[in-house]
Each structure stands twice: as structure tokens, then as C-alpha cells.
Amino acid sequence: MHSWIKKIHWVRVAVLCLLLTHLCIPIRPALAVPLATDTDVIIDVGHGGIDGGTTFGTLYEKDINLIIANKLYKELTRQGLAVIVDRTGDHALSDHNQWLKNPSRHRRDLAQRKQLANELHPKLMVSLHVNWSKRPIHRGPLVMHQNTELSVFLAEMIQNSMNRLFNTRKLAIHGKPFYLLNHTTCPTVIVEMGYISNIEDRNRLTTTKGQDAITKSISEGIMEFLAMLETYQKADEAN
């Protein structure tokens, strides 16, 4: 690629990212010719603003999601990946969605999240959440995937990595009813990072040591998936 073309490409990417993360300009429906970027990972930070997510006392899921998302961003960029986080503060993404004429704030929020992924075409998207159960005995991570082979691989690799941390044997499952999994075109998974209603999980989710460990386990699953993806792509090119 000629140097002047590269410059134009990166200016377009920089402007888009600036608008998304700082100016809060609404993402429009998909471009006729999608903007190509070199984004490796989009970290979708669940909930935010008026939507606190699940709670336990004064603890809010939205805050835990954001803390771990920031840690995951730093860890993945440290390993050389190009990463975008779709929420960097305590706000609802529905506030930025002025293109979808839908009375449901929740639907506008989800649409804004999926539109970012479908505009940027990353290698993968991971959506961070915290689980809750009325039975405090329930614990451990749960990763949900799309009905696609690559999403299944990504989910299994993150699930296995987190199982080692939590000492659990859970299997990744198909997140059939979830909007984000049904409407994003890149390999996407939802990661329930533990149960806020379980004391052991809650301690891991709310302490620096526990959050760092969760971050590392998710990162390891992502890196394993990307290594597999690169191997398959090289094999395809060789053939």
C-alpha cells in the first residue's frame, strides 16, 4: 500500500475512534462500503449510566465491568493488539444512539454496541458482564457464543481459561436469545465473569488481585483464539 493511502486510512480510523469515544457522535447504520480497520478486539462494556446492571448492596455490575474492561484493554494492548473499548465512563450507549427510532432505551443501547462492531469489523468482540442468582451457591464464569464455528472456538477458549482460575468445569453455551450475539458479524461472545451473589466470586470481582486474575484469564483465552486464527489463515494461504 502506498504511504499516502496508509496516511488517509489511519486518519479515517483515528477520526472515527475520536468521534466514538470522545465526542459521542451516534454511529450510523452500516456504510455501503464498510470502513476497513486493523482492529483486533472490541471490548464491549456491559450496561452503564442509568442501566446499572445487576447489583449487590452498593455494588453495581456496570462499575465492575468497566474496571475489568480497562484492565483487559491495557493487557491486550501490552501484547501488541489494536483494541477499542466501547464505553470508557459511566454512561449508557443508548444516549449516543440518535439514528435508531425505537422507543426502547435498551434496544437503542444494544444496537449502538453491535453497530460499532459491524462498522469496524474486528477479529473478535468480547462483551463483559457479571452474573446473579437468587441462590448464592451458584458461582463461576459462563461464556456464551453465537451459532458460528469461530464464536464457539472463542467461547470455549475463554471458558477453559476462566475455569482454571475459578476451579470450575463449566461449558460454554449458545446464547441464543441475546441480541448482540444475533446481530454482530464478527466472532462475538458474552463473558459472565462470575456471580455477584456468591461471596467467593464477589471477592474475586471486587478486589484488585481478583480482577487482575480475571483479566489475565480472559486475555489468555483471546490470545489463544487469535493464535489459532492466524494458524488457519496461514494454512489457507498456503493452499
Backbone as JSON, one array per atom type, in Angstrom:
{
  "sequence": "MHSWIKKIHWVRVAVLCLLLTHLCIPIRPALAVPLATDTDVIIDVGHGGIDGGTTFGTLYEKDINLIIANKLYKELTRQGLAVIVDRTGDHALSDHNQWLKNPSRHRRDLAQRKQLANELHPKLMVSLHVNWSKRPIHRGPLVMHQNTELSVFLAEMIQNSMNRLFNTRKLAIHGKPFYLLNHTTCPTVIVEMGYISNIEDRNRLTTTKGQDAITKSISEGIMEFLAMLETYQKADEAN",
  "N": [[0.85, -1.19, 0.0], [0.56, 2.24, -0.87], [2.31, 4.98, 0.73], [0.86, 7.37, 1.05], [-1.75, 6.5, 0.87], [-1.93, 4.86, 3.09], [-1.71, 6.83, 5.06], [-4.1, 8.29, 4.72], [-5.9, 6.25, 5.33], [-5.36, 5.74, 8.09], [-5.93, 8.22, 9.18], [-8.68, 8.32, 8.76], [-9.5, 6.2, 10.43], [-8.61, 7.15, 12.92], [-10.16, 9.46, 13.21], [-12.76, 8.34, 13.29], [-12.61, 6.77, 15.64], [-12.17, 8.8, 17.51], [-14.55, 10.23, 17.37], [-16.31, 8.28, 18.29], [-15.46, 7.67, 20.92], [-15.01, 10.05, 22.32], [-16.46, 12.36, 21.43], [-18.99, 11.46, 21.32], [-20.62, 11.05, 19.08], [-23.39, 9.78, 17.31], [-23.38, 6.43, 16.08], [-23.86, 5.57, 12.76], [-26.15, 3.69, 10.62], [-24.88, 0.77, 8.84], [-22.17, 1.41, 6.62], [-22.22, 1.79, 3.05], [-19.91, 0.99, 1.77], [-18.0, -0.67, 3.84], [-15.94, 0.68, 6.44], [-12.66, -0.16, 6.54], [-10.58, -1.43, 9.03], [-7.78, -2.06, 11.21], [-8.5, -3.27, 13.55], [-8.18, -5.43, 16.24], [-9.56, -6.37, 18.55], [-12.7, -5.68, 20.02], [-13.8, -4.46, 23.04], [-16.67, -4.84, 24.68], [-18.37, -3.09, 27.02], [-20.49, -3.98, 29.39], [-23.73, -2.58, 30.18], [-24.17, 0.57, 32.01], [-24.34, 4.06, 32.95], [-27.67, 5.03, 33.37], [-28.42, 2.42, 33.42], [-27.63, 0.12, 35.57], [-27.11, -2.55, 35.65], [-26.81, -5.81, 37.17], [-26.95, -5.98, 40.79], [-25.46, -5.81, 44.1], [-26.03, -4.96, 47.21], [-24.29, -2.03, 47.61], [-22.82, -2.41, 45.36], [-22.35, -2.28, 41.87], [-22.95, -3.82, 38.79], [-22.22, -2.51, 36.4], [-20.02, -0.93, 37.11], [-18.05, -2.77, 37.87], [-17.73, -4.12, 35.46], [-16.59, -2.07, 33.89], [-14.17, -1.51, 35.21], [-12.74, -3.94, 34.91], [-12.74, -4.1, 32.16], [-11.09, -1.93, 31.45], [-8.68, -2.85, 32.49], [-8.34, -5.13, 30.94], [-8.1, -3.99, 28.44], [-5.62, -2.66, 28.71], [-3.95, -4.87, 29.1], [-4.22, -6.37, 26.72], [-3.38, -4.51, 24.78], [-0.81, -4.23, 25.62], [0.22, -6.57, 24.73], [0.41, -6.1, 22.1], [-1.9, -5.82, 20.55], [-4.51, -4.24, 18.63], [-6.94, -2.46, 20.12], [-10.29, -1.6, 20.97], [-12.42, 0.05, 23.23], [-15.79, 0.2, 24.03], [-17.09, 1.7, 25.92], [-16.0, 4.13, 28.04], [-16.55, 5.46, 30.31], [-19.03, 6.2, 32.9], [-21.71, 5.91, 31.41], [-24.67, 5.5, 29.44], [-24.84, 3.74, 26.41], [-27.01, 4.07, 24.83], [-27.64, 6.74, 24.97], [-26.15, 7.9, 23.0], [-27.18, 7.04, 20.67], [-28.83, 8.17, 18.08], [-29.81, 7.46, 15.73], [-31.45, 5.23, 15.54], [-34.8, 4.86, 15.53], [-36.43, 3.97, 17.94], [-38.51, 3.28, 20.65], [-37.54, 1.91, 22.82], [-35.12, 2.13, 25.22], [-33.26, 0.24, 25.95], [-33.03, -1.36, 23.63], [-31.96, 0.52, 21.86], [-29.51, 0.93, 23.07], [-28.26, -1.61, 22.84], [-28.22, -1.8, 20.05], [-26.46, 0.23, 19.38], [-24.08, -0.79, 20.33], [-23.7, -3.14, 18.77], [-23.54, -1.98, 16.3], [-21.12, -0.63, 16.24], [-19.28, -2.76, 16.18], [-19.99, -3.9, 13.72], [-19.32, -1.89, 11.99], [-16.55, -1.58, 12.28], [-15.42, -4.08, 11.95], [-13.81, -6.02, 13.59], [-11.44, -8.59, 14.64], [-12.53, -9.99, 16.66], [-15.1, -9.76, 19.2], [-15.66, -9.1, 22.59], [-17.92, -9.25, 25.16], [-18.39, -7.92, 28.29], [-19.72, -8.97, 31.38], [-21.52, -9.39, 34.53], [-22.77, -11.96, 36.55], [-25.81, -13.06, 38.29], [-27.66, -14.7, 40.86], [-30.52, -15.98, 42.57], [-29.89, -17.93, 44.23], [-27.3, -18.22, 46.31], [-25.33, -20.14, 46.16], [-24.63, -20.63, 43.56], [-21.99, -20.22, 41.31], [-19.03, -19.09, 39.52], [-17.62, -18.64, 36.16], [-19.28, -17.98, 33.0], [-19.45, -18.42, 29.59], [-20.94, -17.26, 26.65], [-21.88, -17.96, 23.29], [-22.16, -17.21, 19.72], [-24.04, -18.72, 17.02], [-21.96, -19.81, 15.41], [-18.97, -21.23, 14.05], [-16.45, -20.02, 14.64], [-17.07, -18.3, 16.76], [-17.84, -20.17, 18.66], [-15.38, -21.5, 19.09], [-13.89, -19.36, 20.18], [-15.38, -18.83, 22.52], [-15.1, -21.26, 23.9], [-12.35, -21.32, 24.4], [-11.94, -19.08, 26.06], [-13.69, -19.79, 28.14], [-12.49, -22.19, 29.09], [-10.04, -21.19, 29.99], [-10.89, -19.47, 32.04], [-12.18, -21.31, 33.67], [-10.04, -22.66, 34.76], [-9.03, -20.73, 36.48], [-11.19, -20.3, 38.26], [-11.59, -22.8, 39.19], [-13.57, -24.48, 38.12], [-15.84, -26.44, 36.04], [-17.34, -25.68, 33.87], [-19.19, -25.49, 30.78], [-19.02, -23.66, 27.74], [-21.87, -22.0, 26.34], [-24.57, -21.79, 23.91], [-25.69, -18.62, 23.3], [-28.49, -18.08, 22.59], [-30.82, -16.28, 22.85], [-29.79, -13.69, 22.92], [-29.4, -10.38, 21.87], [-27.01, -9.07, 20.97], [-25.36, -11.19, 20.24], [-26.76, -12.2, 18.14], [-26.73, -10.29, 16.19], [-24.25, -9.26, 15.5], [-21.52, -9.37, 13.21], [-18.91, -10.23, 13.42], [-16.83, -12.7, 15.15], [-18.25, -13.12, 18.25], [-18.6, -13.01, 21.78], [-20.28, -13.36, 24.93], [-19.2, -12.72, 28.13], [-19.8, -13.82, 31.21], [-18.55, -12.94, 34.12], [-18.56, -14.06, 36.63], [-20.48, -14.62, 39.66], [-22.12, -12.08, 41.28], [-23.65, -12.48, 43.43], [-22.57, -14.54, 44.85], [-20.33, -15.18, 47.45], [-17.61, -15.91, 47.18], [-17.07, -15.52, 44.42], [-17.76, -12.83, 44.32], [-15.8, -11.6, 45.91], [-13.62, -12.02, 44.27], [-14.34, -10.54, 42.04], [-14.31, -7.95, 42.97], [-11.91, -7.19, 44.13], [-8.58, -5.98, 43.7], [-6.59, -7.9, 43.19], [-8.16, -10.13, 42.47], [-9.55, -9.11, 40.23], [-7.43, -8.63, 38.5], [-6.61, -11.25, 38.05], [-8.86, -12.3, 36.75], [-8.84, -10.72, 34.47], [-6.43, -11.58, 33.29], [-7.05, -14.25, 32.72], [-9.12, -14.04, 30.82], [-7.77, -12.67, 28.83], [-5.81, -14.56, 28.13], [-7.39, -16.54, 26.93], [-8.35, -15.13, 24.71], [-5.95, -14.56, 23.34], [-5.13, -17.13, 22.72], [-7.14, -17.87, 20.95], [-6.71, -16.03, 18.84], [-4.19, -16.81, 18.01], [-4.78, -19.35, 17.03], [-6.47, -18.59, 14.94], [-4.73, -17.22, 13.28], [-3.01, -19.29, 12.54], [-4.76, -20.94, 11.04], [-5.38, -19.18, 8.97], [-2.9, -18.84, 7.72], [-2.52, -21.45, 6.83], [-4.6, -21.62, 4.97], [-3.74, -19.73, 3.12], [-1.46, -20.95, 2.2], [-2.5, -23.04, 0.8]],
  "CA": [[0.0, 0.0, 0.0], [1.35, 3.45, -0.92], [2.35, 5.67, 2.01], [-0.22, 8.36, 1.18], [-3.0, 5.76, 1.11], [-1.88, 4.46, 4.51], [-1.98, 8.01, 5.89], [-5.54, 8.55, 4.65], [-6.56, 5.15, 6.07], [-5.23, 5.9, 9.54], [-6.66, 9.43, 9.55], [-10.1, 7.93, 8.85], [-9.66, 5.38, 11.63], [-8.43, 8.0, 14.1], [-11.34, 10.33, 13.32], [-13.89, 7.53, 13.73], [-12.44, 6.4, 17.05], [-12.34, 10.01, 18.3], [-15.98, 10.51, 17.44], [-16.99, 7.24, 19.08], [-15.07, 7.6, 22.32], [-14.9, 11.34, 22.99], [-17.48, 13.32, 21.05], [-20.3, 10.81, 21.49], [-21.43, 11.16, 17.87], [-24.06, 8.49, 17.1], [-22.94, 5.58, 14.99], [-24.9, 5.45, 11.75], [-26.27, 2.35, 10.03], [-23.68, 0.31, 8.14], [-21.78, 2.1, 5.41], [-22.34, 1.0, 1.82], [-18.6, 0.37, 1.69], [-17.56, -0.65, 5.24], [-14.62, 1.22, 6.73], [-11.73, -1.24, 6.92], [-9.6, -1.06, 10.04], [-6.95, -3.16, 11.69], [-8.9, -3.55, 14.92], [-8.15, -6.85, 16.62], [-10.55, -6.7, 19.57], [-13.57, -4.68, 20.64], [-14.28, -4.83, 24.37], [-17.98, -4.27, 24.96], [-18.51, -2.95, 28.48], [-21.92, -4.11, 29.64], [-24.52, -1.63, 30.98], [-23.61, 1.91, 32.11], [-25.27, 5.16, 33.14], [-28.93, 4.7, 34.04], [-28.52, 0.95, 33.48], [-26.57, -0.34, 36.47], [-26.9, -3.99, 35.6], [-27.14, -6.48, 38.42], [-26.39, -5.3, 41.96], [-25.4, -6.47, 45.41], [-25.79, -3.85, 48.12], [-23.85, -0.82, 46.9], [-22.02, -2.8, 44.21], [-23.06, -2.26, 40.61], [-22.28, -4.55, 37.71], [-21.65, -1.59, 35.41], [-18.72, -0.46, 37.58], [-17.12, -3.9, 37.79], [-17.47, -4.33, 34.02], [-15.72, -1.01, 33.4], [-12.84, -1.69, 35.81], [-12.06, -5.08, 34.28], [-12.55, -3.74, 30.74], [-9.89, -1.09, 31.37], [-7.53, -3.72, 32.74], [-8.2, -6.0, 29.78], [-7.58, -3.13, 27.37], [-4.18, -2.46, 28.94], [-3.26, -6.14, 28.94], [-4.2, -6.75, 25.32], [-2.52, -3.57, 24.05], [0.57, -4.55, 26.01], [0.62, -7.71, 23.9], [0.52, -5.65, 20.72], [-3.17, -5.84, 19.82], [-5.26, -3.0, 18.44], [-8.14, -2.7, 20.92], [-11.23, -0.49, 21.18], [-13.39, -0.14, 24.3], [-16.95, 0.98, 23.59], [-17.56, 2.59, 26.99], [-14.85, 4.49, 28.87], [-17.05, 6.13, 31.51], [-20.32, 5.74, 33.38], [-22.8, 6.44, 30.61], [-25.39, 4.5, 28.65], [-24.6, 3.93, 24.98], [-28.27, 4.49, 24.21], [-27.63, 8.2, 24.91], [-25.44, 8.32, 21.78], [-27.86, 6.47, 19.51], [-29.9, 9.03, 17.59], [-30.19, 7.0, 14.39], [-32.48, 4.2, 15.6], [-36.05, 5.41, 16.05], [-37.07, 2.91, 18.71], [-38.81, 3.82, 21.99], [-36.86, 1.12, 23.85], [-33.75, 2.56, 25.51], [-32.43, -0.97, 25.97], [-32.77, -1.76, 22.25], [-31.05, 1.51, 21.28], [-28.2, 0.66, 23.67], [-27.7, -2.81, 22.2], [-27.98, -1.5, 18.64], [-25.25, 1.04, 19.3], [-22.94, -1.69, 20.57], [-23.49, -4.03, 17.62], [-23.2, -1.2, 15.12], [-19.67, -0.37, 16.3], [-18.6, -3.97, 15.72], [-20.26, -4.12, 12.31], [-18.62, -0.84, 11.25], [-15.09, -1.71, 12.37], [-15.0, -5.43, 11.52], [-12.66, -6.54, 14.34], [-11.27, -10.03, 14.59], [-13.45, -10.54, 17.64], [-15.69, -8.85, 20.19], [-15.95, -9.76, 23.86], [-18.83, -8.42, 25.95], [-18.15, -8.25, 29.7], [-20.88, -8.87, 32.26], [-21.47, -10.07, 35.83], [-23.97, -12.77, 36.73], [-26.52, -13.01, 39.57], [-28.62, -15.77, 41.08], [-31.19, -15.92, 43.87], [-29.25, -18.98, 45.05], [-25.91, -17.79, 46.49], [-24.4, -21.23, 45.92], [-24.22, -20.59, 42.16], [-20.75, -19.47, 41.16], [-18.2, -19.42, 38.37], [-17.81, -17.92, 34.9], [-20.06, -18.6, 31.93], [-19.24, -17.74, 28.31], [-21.98, -17.57, 25.68], [-21.39, -17.75, 21.94], [-23.07, -17.2, 18.58], [-24.2, -20.0, 16.33], [-20.93, -19.87, 14.37], [-17.83, -22.03, 14.48], [-15.4, -19.2, 15.25], [-17.55, -17.84, 18.06], [-17.77, -21.33, 19.56], [-13.97, -21.67, 19.45], [-13.51, -18.26, 21.07], [-16.04, -19.04, 23.81], [-14.51, -22.42, 24.58], [-11.01, -20.98, 24.86], [-12.08, -18.19, 27.23], [-14.3, -20.58, 29.21], [-11.49, -23.1, 29.65], [-9.07, -20.39, 30.72], [-11.52, -18.99, 33.27], [-12.42, -22.48, 34.51], [-8.8, -22.94, 35.51], [-8.94, -19.74, 37.55], [-12.28, -20.47, 39.22], [-11.66, -24.21, 39.56], [-14.89, -24.95, 37.71], [-15.83, -27.27, 34.84], [-18.47, -25.26, 33.06], [-19.05, -25.48, 29.33], [-19.6, -22.51, 27.06], [-23.2, -22.34, 25.81], [-25.11, -20.94, 22.85], [-26.51, -17.54, 23.85], [-29.49, -17.94, 21.54], [-31.76, -15.15, 22.89], [-29.14, -12.4, 23.14], [-29.38, -9.5, 20.7], [-25.65, -8.8, 20.5], [-24.84, -12.4, 19.59], [-27.54, -12.47, 16.93], [-26.68, -9.2, 15.22], [-22.89, -8.87, 15.14], [-21.0, -10.22, 12.15], [-17.61, -10.78, 13.83], [-16.94, -13.65, 16.27], [-18.61, -12.37, 19.45], [-19.0, -13.8, 22.94], [-20.63, -12.68, 26.18], [-18.48, -13.34, 29.24], [-20.3, -13.59, 32.57], [-17.27, -13.11, 34.82], [-18.77, -14.6, 37.96], [-21.75, -14.25, 40.28], [-22.0, -11.08, 42.33], [-24.45, -13.0, 44.55], [-21.78, -15.56, 45.53], [-19.29, -14.46, 48.19], [-16.29, -16.19, 46.62], [-16.98, -14.8, 43.16], [-17.83, -11.39, 44.6], [-14.48, -11.17, 46.36], [-12.72, -12.0, 43.11], [-14.78, -9.48, 41.14], [-14.22, -6.6, 43.56], [-10.58, -6.91, 44.66], [-7.59, -5.76, 42.64], [-5.96, -9.18, 42.88], [-9.12, -10.95, 41.75], [-9.8, -8.5, 38.92], [-6.24, -8.88, 37.67], [-6.62, -12.66, 37.66], [-9.92, -12.45, 35.75], [-8.31, -10.09, 33.26], [-5.42, -12.45, 32.71], [-7.68, -15.47, 32.19], [-9.83, -13.67, 29.59], [-6.73, -12.33, 27.86], [-5.18, -15.8, 27.66], [-8.32, -17.17, 26.0], [-8.36, -14.33, 23.49], [-4.67, -14.75, 22.64], [-5.14, -18.5, 22.19], [-8.02, -17.85, 19.79], [-6.07, -15.29, 17.76], [-3.1, -17.65, 17.51], [-5.43, -20.37, 16.21], [-6.97, -17.93, 13.75], [-3.57, -16.93, 12.43], [-2.55, -20.58, 12.0], [-5.69, -21.35, 10.0], [-5.25, -18.26, 7.84], [-1.66, -19.18, 7.03], [-2.74, -22.72, 6.14], [-5.43, -21.33, 3.82], [-2.91, -19.03, 2.14], [-0.52, -21.92, 1.64], [-3.24, -23.88, -0.13]],
  "C": [[0.88, 1.24, 0.0], [1.25, 4.22, 0.39], [1.22, 6.67, 2.17], [-1.57, 7.71, 1.41], [-3.07, 5.33, 2.57], [-2.24, 5.65, 5.4], [-3.47, 8.33, 5.91], [-6.31, 7.53, 5.46], [-6.53, 5.41, 7.57], [-5.89, 7.18, 10.02], [-8.14, 9.12, 9.71], [-10.37, 7.13, 10.11], [-9.59, 6.25, 12.88], [-9.64, 8.89, 14.32], [-12.55, 9.55, 13.83], [-13.8, 7.2, 15.21], [-12.63, 7.61, 17.96], [-13.8, 10.34, 18.46], [-16.69, 9.55, 18.36], [-16.72, 7.39, 20.56], [-15.1, 8.93, 23.05], [-16.05, 12.29, 22.68], [-18.89, 12.76, 21.14], [-21.21, 11.02, 20.28], [-22.08, 9.81, 17.61], [-23.49, 7.75, 15.92], [-24.11, 5.4, 14.03], [-25.05, 4.0, 11.31], [-25.09, 2.05, 9.12], [-23.44, 1.08, 6.85], [-21.96, 1.19, 4.2], [-21.04, 0.27, 1.54], [-18.0, 0.43, 3.09], [-16.15, -0.09, 5.37], [-13.72, 0.11, 7.24], [-10.75, -0.72, 7.95], [-8.79, -2.29, 10.42], [-7.27, -3.48, 13.14], [-8.88, -5.05, 15.19], [-9.32, -7.2, 17.53], [-11.39, -5.48, 19.93], [-14.0, -5.25, 21.99], [-15.59, -4.09, 24.6], [-18.2, -4.28, 26.46], [-19.99, -2.91, 28.82], [-22.49, -3.03, 30.54], [-23.85, -0.25, 31.02], [-24.69, 2.97, 32.26], [-26.5, 4.75, 33.93], [-29.11, 3.21, 34.23], [-27.35, 0.42, 34.3], [-26.25, -1.81, 36.35], [-27.32, -4.64, 36.91], [-26.43, -5.8, 39.58], [-26.29, -6.23, 43.16], [-25.04, -5.37, 46.41], [-25.45, -2.59, 47.33], [-22.98, -1.13, 45.68], [-22.88, -2.86, 42.94], [-22.24, -2.99, 39.55], [-21.58, -3.61, 36.75], [-20.26, -1.12, 35.81], [-17.67, -1.55, 37.51], [-16.74, -4.16, 36.33], [-16.44, -3.32, 33.51], [-14.29, -1.16, 33.93], [-12.08, -2.81, 35.09], [-11.83, -4.81, 32.8], [-11.29, -2.9, 30.56], [-8.62, -1.91, 31.58], [-7.26, -4.62, 31.53], [-7.65, -5.21, 28.59], [-6.07, -2.97, 27.51], [-3.4, -3.74, 28.68], [-3.14, -6.53, 27.46], [-3.34, -5.8, 24.48], [-1.06, -3.81, 24.39], [1.11, -5.7, 25.16], [0.6, -7.38, 22.41], [-0.76, -5.63, 19.92], [-3.76, -4.44, 19.7], [-6.65, -3.21, 19.05], [-8.98, -1.43, 21.04], [-12.18, -0.89, 22.31], [-14.59, 0.75, 23.99], [-17.57, 1.84, 24.68], [-16.39, 2.87, 27.92], [-15.26, 5.22, 30.14], [-18.41, 5.59, 31.89], [-21.45, 6.42, 32.61], [-23.43, 5.3, 29.83], [-25.17, 4.77, 27.17], [-25.87, 4.32, 24.24], [-28.34, 6.01, 24.09], [-27.02, 8.71, 23.62], [-26.14, 7.85, 20.51], [-29.04, 7.36, 19.12], [-30.37, 8.6, 16.2], [-31.28, 5.94, 14.4], [-33.73, 4.77, 16.26], [-36.85, 4.29, 16.72], [-37.31, 3.43, 20.12], [-38.07, 3.09, 23.12], [-35.43, 1.59, 24.04], [-32.81, 1.37, 25.45], [-32.07, -1.4, 24.54], [-31.8, -0.77, 21.58], [-29.63, 1.3, 21.81], [-27.53, -0.52, 22.97], [-27.36, -2.56, 20.73], [-26.71, -0.69, 18.46], [-24.0, 0.17, 19.45], [-22.66, -2.56, 19.34], [-23.06, -3.24, 16.4], [-21.71, -0.87, 15.07], [-18.9, -1.56, 15.76], [-18.79, -4.16, 14.22], [-19.63, -3.05, 11.42], [-17.12, -1.13, 11.17], [-14.56, -3.08, 11.97], [-13.75, -5.92, 12.26], [-12.54, -8.05, 14.17], [-12.2, -10.71, 15.59], [-14.0, -9.45, 18.53], [-16.02, -9.66, 21.44], [-16.75, -8.8, 24.72], [-18.77, -8.85, 27.41], [-19.38, -7.98, 30.56], [-20.61, -9.59, 33.58], [-22.81, -10.75, 36.05], [-24.59, -12.57, 38.12], [-27.47, -14.19, 39.66], [-29.27, -15.58, 42.45], [-30.66, -17.0, 44.81], [-27.76, -18.66, 45.15], [-24.89, -18.89, 46.22], [-23.88, -21.22, 44.48], [-23.0, -19.71, 42.0], [-20.06, -19.86, 39.84], [-18.54, -18.64, 37.11], [-18.68, -18.69, 33.92], [-19.87, -17.77, 30.67], [-20.29, -18.21, 27.31], [-21.53, -17.16, 24.28], [-22.52, -17.65, 20.92], [-23.19, -18.61, 18.0], [-23.24, -20.05, 15.13], [-19.72, -20.61, 14.93], [-16.78, -21.2, 15.19], [-15.82, -18.68, 16.62], [-17.5, -18.97, 19.09], [-16.33, -21.56, 20.02], [-13.53, -20.61, 20.45], [-14.1, -18.47, 22.46], [-15.4, -20.18, 24.59], [-13.12, -22.08, 25.14], [-11.04, -20.05, 26.07], [-12.67, -18.96, 28.41], [-13.28, -21.49, 29.88], [-10.46, -22.35, 30.47], [-9.64, -19.91, 32.05], [-11.86, -20.14, 34.22], [-11.2, -22.81, 35.36], [-8.65, -21.98, 36.68], [-9.95, -20.02, 38.65], [-12.39, -21.9, 39.75], [-13.07, -24.76, 39.31], [-14.75, -25.78, 36.42], [-16.99, -26.92, 33.91], [-18.14, -25.31, 31.57], [-19.65, -24.19, 28.78], [-20.92, -22.94, 26.43], [-23.6, -21.36, 24.7], [-26.02, -19.9, 23.48], [-27.61, -17.16, 22.87], [-30.36, -16.68, 21.65], [-31.1, -13.77, 22.91], [-28.92, -11.61, 21.85], [-27.98, -9.34, 20.13], [-25.08, -10.0, 19.74], [-25.55, -12.68, 18.27], [-27.35, -11.42, 15.84], [-25.28, -8.69, 14.91], [-22.33, -9.88, 14.14], [-19.63, -10.82, 12.48], [-17.82, -11.83, 14.91], [-17.13, -12.88, 17.58], [-19.01, -13.34, 20.56], [-19.4, -12.87, 24.07], [-19.96, -13.43, 27.31], [-19.11, -12.9, 30.56], [-19.14, -13.95, 33.5], [-17.39, -13.68, 36.23], [-20.08, -14.08, 38.52], [-21.51, -13.25, 41.4], [-22.75, -11.53, 43.58], [-23.72, -14.09, 45.34], [-20.57, -14.9, 46.18], [-17.89, -14.69, 47.62], [-16.08, -15.45, 45.3], [-16.94, -13.3, 43.4], [-16.49, -10.85, 45.07], [-13.5, -11.08, 45.19], [-13.06, -10.83, 42.19], [-14.5, -8.07, 41.66], [-12.87, -6.28, 44.19], [-9.59, -6.78, 43.5], [-6.93, -7.07, 42.22], [-6.89, -10.06, 42.06], [-9.41, -10.42, 40.35], [-8.63, -8.72, 37.97], [-6.21, -10.32, 37.17], [-7.69, -12.92, 36.6], [-9.45, -11.88, 34.41], [-7.33, -11.0, 32.55], [-6.06, -13.68, 32.06], [-8.43, -15.17, 30.9], [-8.82, -13.39, 28.48], [-6.09, -13.59, 27.28], [-6.09, -16.53, 26.67], [-8.37, -16.45, 24.67], [-7.1, -14.57, 22.68], [-4.59, -16.14, 22.03], [-5.99, -18.55, 20.92], [-7.35, -17.16, 18.6], [-4.9, -16.07, 17.17], [-3.66, -18.75, 16.62], [-5.9, -19.79, 14.88], [-5.83, -17.66, 12.76], [-3.03, -18.21, 11.78], [-3.44, -21.04, 10.86], [-5.57, -20.47, 8.76], [-4.01, -18.55, 7.04], [-1.8, -20.48, 6.24], [-3.58, -22.51, 4.87], [-4.62, -20.66, 2.7], [-1.95, -19.98, 1.45], [-1.19, -22.83, 0.61], [-3.77, -23.07, -1.31]]
}
